[in-house]
Amino acid sequence: MTDTNKSPIRLRKRKLLNGNISLYLDIYHKDGKRDYEFLKLYLIPEKTRADKEKNKQTMQLAQSILGKRLVEMQNGDYGFKSQFAEDTLFFDYYRAMTEKRLGKESRGNWGNWLSCLKHLEKYERNKRITFAEITPRWVEGFRTYLDKKAEAFGNDKRVRADRRPLSQNSKQSYFNKLRACLNQAYEDRIIPHNPMRGIDGFSGEEGTRMYLTLEEIRKLVDTQCEFPEIKRAFLFSCLTGLRRSDIVKLTWGEMQKQGDFTRIIFRQKKTGGQEYLDITPQAADLLGERGKPGEYVFGDIRYPSDTNHAIKEWCLRAGIDKHITFHCGRHTFAVLMLDIGTDIYTVSKLLGHRKLSTTQIYAKVLDKNKQAAVARIPDIFGERSQNDENER
């Protein structure tokens, strides 16, 4: 909780008649005025472990709002103005930025902001550190911490036999979160100079895109899967490029018939973007009998780990020896589109990518120009190769 002796905004509690505790902010203005902001957040009596966890999350949310109000005050929203506000508490400001992203960005990106916060708290033990103390040397130290000391399971209490360092992509993601925070602090005139300036970040890893060929898809069509609903959903992903997270929440109300095509109007779970996707009749056939507008199109697709295990068994039964997960259906769609000559811009739009560079990764997977170029290499063995063939 914020130090009540110094902070102009204090988080307070008030017990209600029903036994709950109401959380509110007690705001002291520079001119002597005093305001209250009731957060409509409540702590409940802790009778179970679930109650305790819920209260913990409620307090975290209240602390985030407190941090946001402190930033607003120091930026002049409450009449408290200064050229720079370097005495702003770094962690309060970071939590406020994280809170702003809840519900506006993907759950995964919001989770990365939270994960970065946990690593920042491991690196910096002073929870009341101000922006005045965030120096280039401090930033370099955090970069070194991510690179050499941070662990992927650093926030997991379970004991593991081997230490697992952060992946290169995690290092890149977390360091970029700190960069975004400091960039915003500079824009908000919290700091006169950006301590991140001139410090290189991490380069990300280019992951392997596992996909199925057209022949392998046909094998799966002809092979029984233990869970028919998983088979239907996965093949639908191969023909549409939709992520599992979007397929599981598809409702019949999002399906519109337009001539020979069916159009899906939906909002991507990952990016939050509104999408309009036309699907072919064979993809539409996988939808099954139309239900009510609010009903889900696909039923029990099970948990991701169970789903991927079922797909693995299904692939082995079809004679496909590849590490195939549900998400590979999306990769398969992208490669198939490029293979039949669809331009990369159209493929990017079909996949709902915000950046063309994301789609270009698939072009590297299937680069027929490179294959054709390699095939034109002259036979360096010439006559010897022919003689060897004759001897056989």
N, C-alpha and C positions, 0 to 999 in steps of 0.2 A: 504494500500500500504506500501511497505517496507520503512523504514527510510532511506532517501537518504544521510544523513550525515554520516552514519556508514556502511551501507551495501556495500560490494565490487561489488554487482550485483544489478542494479537498473532497474525497469520496467518503460519504457518510452512510450510516445505516439507521433505519427506523423500524422498530418491531411493530407489526400489525396485530390486530385482534385475532386473526385466524392463525397466528403462530408464524407466519412468513415474515421475512425481513425485506423491507423495501430499500433499494439503493438509490441514492441521489447525490448530486454534486452541490457543494457549498462554494459559491463563487464570490471572492473578495476583489472588488475593483480598486484601481489605483486611487480613484477619487473618494474612496471610503464607502461606496455603495456595496450592497450585498444582495446577491441573487441566488435562487435555487433552481436546479434543473432535475426534475424527477425522471429517471431513466426508464421507468416501467420494466425494471428488472428486479427479480425477487429471489431471495435465497429461501429454500424450503427446509423443514426439519430433516436432519440426516438420519434416516432409519435404515437405509440400505446402502450398499456400495454404489448403486446407480444414483441415489440421491446425492451422495458425496461427489460423484463425478459431474453431475449436472450443476451443482453449486460451483465447482471448480471452473467449469466452462462459463458460467454466468459471471463470475468474478473476473475472468480473463477478458470478457467482452466489456465489462464496466471499466476495467483498467485501460482498455483500448480507447474507449470514448473519452475517458479522462485525459489520455495523452493527446487526443485530437483537440480537445477544448484548450489544453495548455498551448498547443501550437497556434490555434486561432487567436488566443489572447495575445501571445507574443508577436503575432503578425498584425495586430492592430484591430482585429475583429471586435474586441471588447474595449477599445479605446486605449490600449497599452501599446505605445509605439516607441520604437528605437531603430537606429539605422540597421543594426544587425542583432540577432538574438542568439548569440553563441552560447549563452547559458541554458539554452533549451536542452532538456534531458534527451539524450540520443535514443534510448530504448523506448521512451514514451512516444517519440516521433515515429520511430520505425513501426511500433505496434499500430499507431494510427494509420500509417500507410497500408499496412497489412489489412486492417479492418475495412478500409475503403474498397478493397478488392473482393471482399466476400460478396458473392452473388452477382458481381459484375464481370468477373473473369472465370476461367475454368477452375474447377475444383482442384485439378492437379497443380496449376500455377499458384493458386492460393496456398496449397499445401507446401509448395517450394518456399514461399515466403516464410511460412511458419518454421520449416526445417532450418532455413538460414538463420532465423532468430535463435533457435536452440543452439546452433553452432556459435553464433555471436556471443551468447551467454556463457558458453563454455570457454571461449577465448578471452572474454573480458569479464572479470569477476566483479568489477565495480558497477553495480546496477544503476548508479546515479551519475554515470559519466556524462559529461556535457559535450556539445559539438566543439567547444573550444579545445577539448582534449583529443579530438579525432584528427590526428596529424597524418601526413604521408607515411611516416614511420609506422604508425599504428595500422594503417591500411596494408602496408607491406607485410606487417606481422600477421594480419588475418589471412593474407594470401598464403603465406608460408604455413600457417596452421592448417588451412584446407589442403594444401599440397602434401604435407608431411605427417600431420598428427591426426586430423579428423578421421573418424570411422563411420562407415555406412550405418552401423547399428549402434552409434554412439548414444542414441536416446532410448535404446532397448535395454531393459533391466536383465534380460536373460544372459546367462554366461555362455560364451562360445569358445570353442577350442582354439580357433584361429582368428586373428585380427583381420578385419576386412576394410581396407582403405576405401575412400570415396572413389567412385568412377570419375573419369575425366569429364563427362557430361554434368555430373553433380557439382564438381568443382566450378565448372563454367557457370552453371545456373546460380549457385549461391553467391559467387563473387559478383555476378551481374545484378543480383538483388541489392547488395550493398551499394553498387555503383548507382543504381536507380534511386536509392534513398538519398545518397549524397548529392546527386544531380538535382533532385527535387528540393533539397535543403538549400542549395545554392540559388535556385530559382525563387524560393520563398524568402530569400535574404536572411536566412538563418546564419549562414556562414559567408564571409567576404571572399574566400578562396576555396576551390574544390580540392580537397586533399587526394582525390582519386586521379586527378589530372596527371597524365604522363606515366601512369602505372598500367602495365599490360595485364590483360586478363588471361583466361585459359582458353585454349582452342578445344572445340568439342570433337568427339569421335564420330566418324561416319559409320553408322550401324549397318549390319548386313540385312538386306531385304529378302527374306525367304519367300518364295512364291511357288505356285503350282503351274505346270504347263497345261495347255488345253487337253492333251491326252490324259493327264493325271486327273483333271477335273471330271472327265468322262468316266474314268475308272471309279471315282468316288460316287458318281451318280448311279453306277451299276452295282455298288457294294452296299450291303446293309450296315446301318449304324445302329448301335444299341439304343440310342435316343433319337427317334425320328424328328423331334422338334429341333434338336441341335443340327441335324443334317439339313433340314429345311432352311434354318437361319444362316448356316455357314455358306451354303450354295447361293443364298440370296446376297450375302456379302460379296461373294466372288463375282456376281453379275451386276452389282450396284456400287461397290466400293464403300458401303456404309460401315462405320465402326460398330463394334458390339454395343457400346454405350448408347448409340442412337437406335440400333435395331431393337433392343430390349424395351425401349419406351415408345416405339411407334404405335399409334392408335389408328383405328379405321377412319377417324375424322380427319386425319392428315392425308388420306388417299383420295385422289380425285381422278376420275376417268376422263381422258381427253383423246377422243378418236381411238387409234390403235394403241396409244400409250397410256400409261398411268402416271400421274404426276404426284410426287410426294412433297408436301409443303411442311417443313419442320425446322426446328431450331437446333443447331449442333450443340451437344452437351459440352464438348471440349472448348469451343471458341465462343459459343453464344450467338453465332451468326445465323441469320435467317437464310434457309436454303430452299431452292426449287429444283427438284431432281426428277427428270423423266426416266422411267424404267421401261424395259422391253416387255413384250407379252410373255416371254418365257420366265422373266423375273416375276412378273405379276402372277403367273400361275403358281408360284411358290407361296403366295400369300394365303391361299386357301379360300374358304367360303367367307364372304364378307359378314362382319359382325356389326354391332352397334357403334356409333361414333366414338364413345368414350372407352371402348374395349381395346385391349392390347391385341396387336396383330399376331405376335408370337407369344406362346405360352411359356412354359417352364424351360428356360435355357440354362438353368442351374448357375451356380457360382462360377466365376472365371476359371479357377483351378480345376473344378470338376468338368467344366466344358472342354477345356484344353486336353484333359486326360482322355475324355471320350473321343475327341478328334484324333488324338494320337493312336488310339486303338483302332479307330475306323480306317486311318491311313495305312496302318500296318496290315490290316485285313485286305486292303486294296493293293498291297504290294508296293506301297510308296514309303521309301526309307528316307524321310526328311523330317526335320523338327518343325512341324506345322502347328501353329496356334490359331485361334479364331482371327486374330488381327492379320494373319497371312492372307485371309480372304480379300482384304483391302489391297494388299500388295499385289495379289494375283490380278485383281481388276485393273489396276494401274498398268501392269506389264502387258496384259491382254490388249488394252486400249492402244498402247504405243505400238504393239506388234502388228495390229491391223491397220496402222497408218494414221491414227488420230493425232492431230497436232498437240504439242505439249501444253499450249495455252488452254485448249478445250479440256484436256485431261485434268489440268490444274483446277478448272472451274467445277468439273464433275466431282472431284475429291474434296472440294470446299477449302482448298489451300489458300492462305492469305498471301503467300509469297511463292513466286514461280520457282525460286531456288529449291524449295522443298520438293517440288515435283521433279526437278531435274535429276534428283538422286535416282529416280526410276529409269531415267533415260540412260544413266550409266550402267544400270543392271542389264538393260537390253539395248545395246548399241550395235545395230546391224551394219553400220558403216565400218566400224572397226573390224567386225567379223569378215566383211567382204574384202577389206584391205588385206587382212592376214591371209585370206584364201588366195589372193593374187600373187603371193610370194612364189617365185619360180622354183621348180624342183631342183634342189641343189645336188641330189644324188644321181640324177639323170640316168645314164645307161646302166650303172651298177644296180640301181633300183629295179630296172627292167630285167636284168640278168637274174637277180635274186628271185624274182617272180617266176621266171621260166624254169629255174631249178626246182621249184616246188611242184 
